Amino acid sequence: MSIQWFPGHMNAARKKAAESMEKTDLVIEVVDARLPQASSNPMIEQLRKFRQRPCLRILNKADLADPAATKAWLDEYNRQKDVHAVALSCKKPADVAKVPGMAMKLAPHRGTPLKPLRMMIMGIPNVGKSTLMNALLKKRVAAVGDEPAVTKTQQRLYLGNNMVLIDTPGMLWPKIEHPTDGLMLAASHAVGVNAVIEEEVATFLADQLLLRYPQLLSARYGFSTEGIDGVSVIEGVAKRRAYRLKGGDLDFEKAAHTLLQDYRSGALGRISLETPQSRAMLLASYEPPTLLGEPQDGGESDDWKNEEE
């Protein structure tokens, strides 16, 4: 199943973000620590590099992610130019309190009354941007909800210590190149329910859990995972929870929803759906063979630049 979800307001938000980037000193990108690269919008990277803006990459929901995988991602990102990555939970005030200081280190020439530090907070839907905004300002200024794409418009807010926050709506990109990325995003509730078939997403998630965390499935639902597939996991959940339709058939839909909710809430345990190694393997599997004599610049189209200029 290929998942695409790009409501009209996201296209408008992308254009507005491109305009505002010129007057921004720093990008704070919030990603989901359980799938940091799949939840990173490539358009954000393109825009900030075009304007040569440093990035504070926040791996939010770190309390739900596998600590070993998170450490590997931090090592990977902190090797990149103009990037500082940190793992935290935007629901923990002590974690959020560290953010302004880290931002100042990336833009030490700003942060004075005459030159306030202008920070643009960006990220895809439902990764915790609004939660971060509210925690930084210590009051509710951004809507928070369990459904993706709650924030629809850009807003400019003033933080103490000569800092300005520019909040942007959650933005996906027009085409999710790798189908597994779309499924990971759907499993983590970053796309609207109208864009997915929940049973298919749950089956994908179950297959990933069998591959990476079979012991967590057994601990949560009480069945052996040996020799079974994702569909069997959903059936096992239905049997254990006695989810049945009228007539006695297993309620596959309810069991699928339960598995997804248990993953999203952390009830299953600390889980990461990708690592730098698995990401590299994924990209290699999609890389087309190079023909003899074909240019190998590896670059992306610059059409987006012309559109925004």
C-alpha positions, 0 to 999 in steps of 0.5 A: 500500500502506497500512502500519500497525504498532502492536504491543501493547507500543507502546500500553502504552509510550505510556500509560507515557510520558504518565505519566512526562512530568509528571516530566520536564524535557526531551524528547530526540526522536531522528528519522532525518535522512533523513526527519525529519518522517515519522519524528517521532511526532505523539504525542510532540509532543502529549504534550510540548506538553501538559506544556510541555516543551522539545525537543532534536530529534536528527537522527540518521544525519546521515552518511547524509542529504543535507547540503543537505536536513538544513540545510533541516530544521535551519533549519525546526525551529530556528524553532519555539518550545521546540525546538533541533535538531541533526544528528549521528551517535549512532555518533560519540562526539564528536557524542554528547558535545555532547548534555548541554550542549545539553540543559542550555541548554534547561533551565538551572534544572535540573542540580543535586544537588537538582534533577537534569535529567530527560531523556526520550529518545523516538522511533520504532523503529530511529532510534538511541535505544538507540545514543544511550543507550549512548554517553551512558552509555559502556556498554551499557545498552540493547539495540541491534539491526537489527530495529525495536522492540528496546526493550520497556520503559521504564528510568531511568538516571543520567548524571553531572553531575546528569542522569537519562535515561528511555529509552522503547520505540520508539513508532509511532502507531496510524494512519499518516495519509499512505501515503507516510510508511509507505513511507518508514518501511518503506524506512528499516526503522522497521517490522517486516518482517511489516507490509510487502511488500518489493518494493513498498517497494523500488519506491517507494524506486526511484521516489523515487531516480529523482526525487531522486538518479538519478545515485546509482543509475547510479553504484552499479549501472551502468545509465542511469536515463533513461526508466525507472520504479521496477520497471525499476530493480529489474529493472536491479539483478537483471540487473547482480547476476545475480540469477536464479531456477531457470529463468532468471527475474530474482529480483525479491525479492532485487534489491528487498532489495539496493536497500533494504539499499544505501539503509539502509547508505549504500552508495548515497550520502547520501540524504534522502527528504523536505525541508521543501518536499516535506513542505509539498507532501505535506500540501497534496495531502492537505488536503481542500477547505474548504466555505463557512462551515465552521470552519477551526480546524485543530486536532486532537482533544483526546481523547488528553488526556482519556484520559491525564489 
